[in-house]
């Protein structure tokens, strides 16, 4: 934690848990009889219960989007730059909910949880999740919290896909959709990178077909490799160049295969840290949810047709150097929304930071995001008066 | 082989071998006391010995650039589209030489060769090679073949880097340099992808610190993964999309981690084939030679200053959708050559095929390449009359 909690922080937050005992049918045909979701909330739900905002997380995100878990916490939540008093998602005006998705490894039911049917952990037997499955489970969390209609559903990357799906699955239960650095579906290249990540994990001899826990081990090398590949795709070529260039760790080339360039050292470190903190079966499942996402498939590839059932207004944001989900991918969604007759605001933000830009402070992005969210808050507060 | 050998093929070719017994000092400080180079030649050396063209190969290339090894051969050499009678490198006019680089695994001395000092295979003890080392070893092959001056030194990708280095190391021994789809040095992102490939190989439990031969095994999974990562960077996003899109192998999603999308199947197959045919220690060494290449480093990063010692004319070619070595990287070389006062022709070719475009038939590329090479041949033949 910083020396003192910053004034624009939501402060110390405590995760909460909700248990669901009615079966959830999944796209894969299987059913989860019961499950728990871990979540955090920031801000206060107004009397009309009309100021609630749902935050959907990306591949490796968690329910901990803002604030600190304790005074000893060294880092705030993953979207702390955008959630807090006076920030784009202004917690002095909104009641913000962020959960760990089903299949995650941060407290919600997932591969590391005990399967009540067997008394053993699910491991690879946990069902493959899809974005619509997540949205269904999130709607139940809304019921549990007494939120009939979200003021907005918001997400970046895979989180943006969930927000988009929300507007299709539950058009009556939300007024605004914010889709940041996302795509209407993955390209062959996106799937190819995910497949390399999966192969890295599954070919690790410690993977044991996903039953590594039974063997008291973890597929650390495979997961680290998967993260290294992913990490390269999150950064722009320029930002990697600016950050590391061709700088060596020591003053000369050593003509060997140990770490020599700073960029190698950085990537290995990132991979190793991640492999200690994240569950490999969850990683596999998250990449599959990405690969499968394709809402237009329901209408023979016609996204505009699918979006005709949506009712919300939209903000779409992309970043100039994002090559994982390039601005053109957001523009596909914008065009389909326009064709479907939806109200849509769109900004492509100049940023050197590639896909990661959606997490990083940026004045123009903050301005666009704040303006859109403030308009929503103004409307709510005018209605509540 | 096709039913009949095509008329524009160099036909059946036979690799030859040259042995060198004077020590070769390497950039790493070590010395190779003796070594062999395997090579092929196509066409006829003229009486003036002035029509010789050297072809330098890329990461996974070999000495077998054109023609067939036997009537049963199913595929011609790797650059058969560009080498042969009437082709850009016209074997009815040029005497063409292509060798397997030192450290390779196709017949030249490399990690799979016996170390005469120990009587065991080199394995990981084979010295790390650099582009200047290769150029020095190629100059000795020129001596052996009685070629004082190359009409041209030609290469694509890592081969283009060798051609560029030739013009710096041996300006008196060549008249033309053809650098295709190359870069003056790798970016941090390029190095990062290489590092992922190396980590994939080195973390394979069958790698045994490079002594897999002693354990009668091969790091197949690691090498396959490395190739999968590399392969993604050789193709353009669009060409992957056109080739595979999001097509499934069967008629529906199976909600599991087996191969589902065509692009996954393709990549796994490519990886597996490669891992049977290529040596992992050679792969490591080749990626390091790429990482280290940086001729401008000799002049504090000033490439134009380094190129002032060159004397040849140049043809540079890049491809519009190549994101591994994008057109801008070739243009850095073009600009430095112009600043250094060299004659340089440059073409950026429209192609959907990404980095792989340098290997693939393309009318505009063939026209530019042919025009340049024909001009050289005309000059030689005029001088020889």
HADDOCK unambig.tbl for C-alpha pairs under 7 A between the chains (distance, minus, plus):
assign (segid A and resid 28 and name CA) (segid B and resid 255 and name CA) 5.97 0.50 0.50
assign (segid A and resid 128 and name CA) (segid B and resid 255 and name CA) 5.90 0.50 0.50
assign (segid A and resid 128 and name CA) (segid B and resid 256 and name CA) 6.82 0.50 0.50
assign (segid A and resid 187 and name CA) (segid B and resid 241 and name CA) 6.38 0.50 0.50
assign (segid A and resid 187 and name CA) (segid B and resid 245 and name CA) 6.65 0.50 0.50
assign (segid A and resid 187 and name CA) (segid B and resid 246 and name CA) 6.83 0.50 0.50
assign (segid A and resid 188 and name CA) (segid B and resid 240 and name CA) 5.77 0.50 0.50
assign (segid A and resid 188 and name CA) (segid B and resid 241 and name CA) 5.25 0.50 0.50
assign (segid A and resid 188 and name CA) (segid B and resid 244 and name CA) 6.44 0.50 0.50
assign (segid A and resid 188 and name CA) (segid B and resid 245 and name CA) 5.32 0.50 0.50
assign (segid A and resid 188 and name CA) (segid B and resid 246 and name CA) 5.91 0.50 0.50
assign (segid A and resid 188 and name CA) (segid B and resid 263 and name CA) 6.32 0.50 0.50
assign (segid A and resid 189 and name CA) (segid B and resid 237 and name CA) 5.64 0.50 0.50
assign (segid A and resid 189 and name CA) (segid B and resid 240 and name CA) 6.29 0.50 0.50
assign (segid A and resid 192 and name CA) (segid B and resid 263 and name CA) 6.42 0.50 0.50
assign (segid A and resid 192 and name CA) (segid B and resid 264 and name CA) 6.14 0.50 0.50
assign (segid A and resid 195 and name CA) (segid B and resid 264 and name CA) 6.24 0.50 0.50
assign (segid A and resid 196 and name CA) (segid B and resid 225 and name CA) 6.65 0.50 0.50
assign (segid A and resid 196 and name CA) (segid B and resid 228 and name CA) 6.69 0.50 0.50
assign (segid A and resid 196 and name CA) (segid B and resid 229 and name CA) 6.76 0.50 0.50
assign (segid A and resid 200 and name CA) (segid B and resid 225 and name CA) 6.89 0.50 0.50
assign (segid A and resid 203 and name CA) (segid B and resid 221 and name CA) 6.71 0.50 0.50
assign (segid A and resid 221 and name CA) (segid B and resid 203 and name CA) 6.70 0.50 0.50
assign (segid A and resid 225 and name CA) (segid B and resid 196 and name CA) 6.66 0.50 0.50
assign (segid A and resid 225 and name CA) (segid B and resid 200 and name CA) 6.88 0.50 0.50
assign (segid A and resid 228 and name CA) (segid B and resid 196 and name CA) 6.69 0.50 0.50
assign (segid A and resid 229 and name CA) (segid B and resid 196 and name CA) 6.77 0.50 0.50
assign (segid A and resid 237 and name CA) (segid B and resid 189 and name CA) 5.65 0.50 0.50
assign (segid A and resid 240 and name CA) (segid B and resid 188 and name CA) 5.77 0.50 0.50
assign (segid A and resid 240 and name CA) (segid B and resid 189 and name CA) 6.31 0.50 0.50
assign (segid A and resid 241 and name CA) (segid B and resid 187 and name CA) 6.38 0.50 0.50
assign (segid A and resid 241 and name CA) (segid B and resid 188 and name CA) 5.25 0.50 0.50
assign (segid A and resid 244 and name CA) (segid B and resid 188 and name CA) 6.46 0.50 0.50
assign (segid A and resid 245 and name CA) (segid B and resid 187 and name CA) 6.65 0.50 0.50
assign (segid A and resid 245 and name CA) (segid B and resid 188 and name CA) 5.32 0.50 0.50
assign (segid A and resid 246 and name CA) (segid B and resid 187 and name CA) 6.84 0.50 0.50
assign (segid A and resid 246 and name CA) (segid B and resid 188 and name CA) 5.94 0.50 0.50
assign (segid A and resid 255 and name CA) (segid B and resid 28 and name CA) 5.96 0.50 0.50
assign (segid A and resid 255 and name CA) (segid B and resid 128 and name CA) 5.91 0.50 0.50
assign (segid A and resid 256 and name CA) (segid B and resid 128 and name CA) 6.81 0.50 0.50
assign (segid A and resid 263 and name CA) (segid B and resid 188 and name CA) 6.31 0.50 0.50
assign (segid A and resid 263 and name CA) (segid B and resid 192 and name CA) 6.42 0.50 0.50
assign (segid A and resid 264 and name CA) (segid B and resid 192 and name CA) 6.15 0.50 0.50
assign (segid A and resid 264 and name CA) (segid B and resid 195 and name CA) 6.25 0.50 0.50
